[in-house]
Amino acid sequence: MTDNCPNCPQQRVEPAAEVDRNTQVSHLYRCPACGETWSTNRDLRAYGEAA
């Protein structure tokens, strides 16, 4: 899953790291354009992807 940079107009940033915890997935991102780093925590049930 890609994300948009919260600091600049860069879109579709690929995750640099991923941790999968059953119904939750965490992604760490680093923008290739400006270097901003951020993370997301998503509940896979909201995306219909939980096992």
Secondary structure, 3 states (H helix, E strand, C coil): CCECCCCCCCCCECEEEEEEECCEEEEEEECCCCCCEEEEEEEHHHHCCCC
